[in-house]
């Protein structure tokens, strides 16, 4: 009886120590990363950083909005040292809450200035292009719209799919809002509500288009390229379409990285962001499964992916995306 409760007690202690991040006698330097970028990408990059620096990375994964809300709730008491997002609206929200510490120049200098805020409080580290994925057996390439705004027109009724609950689609709406204004965005969303079918997740959108359930999907480029690189199972019967021409549909969504003001491991956190933007980190990113565009010009994706220089994105100031307003508009349109 006594033995059993001792075992139970020590198991509880082990669990408590593990939960607190304390690993007993091999307590080396570490960095706690709240990660809203794709989990698999960071699981590829973190070991490279650990090997180079001897700093252990603890990843706590969630979505852009979940982790931003958690940081704002935890404030200075947060265990987070670094925040990584898929898209910029969540970075701007955490910046507005005053939770970021300035990044060192070593971390920001390798990234061209249009991909980081002038505040210096965080930086972009990877970019993703908005695209249409379409099923050529249901719609021919020449019937695709010149602008993403046209998808609200009656001719696309029953043809469009997207995932409005996700941070990726919400960033696209934020770009439309920034470029076209509130009234046009409201009308566009109403048109999409009439014309569209919604799914939960961008891979599900890709599957729906590929299987012929939907003619057109709105998402980012890498979902299709990753599937092609893996098996092609969910993409072989579909094609990609890039709007280009500075259209809102050519919006380039930037993933952000920042160090928290209340970080318990501020030096390790700076090192981690510095690694992400460095030549080594950006080349590792380019060579990873992710197929997202590195932003440090020393690194680039392989020849199979449309070159970054050919994307012709619209100019959207990186700090201008208003995630809260987008949630209001999506709620008003009945998507959330
Ligand atoms: Fe994504």
Boltz pocket constraint, residues with backbone or C-beta under 6 A from the ligand:
constraints:
  - pocket:
      binder: B
      contacts: [[A, 86], [A, 168], [A, 202], [A, 220]]
      max_distance: 6.0
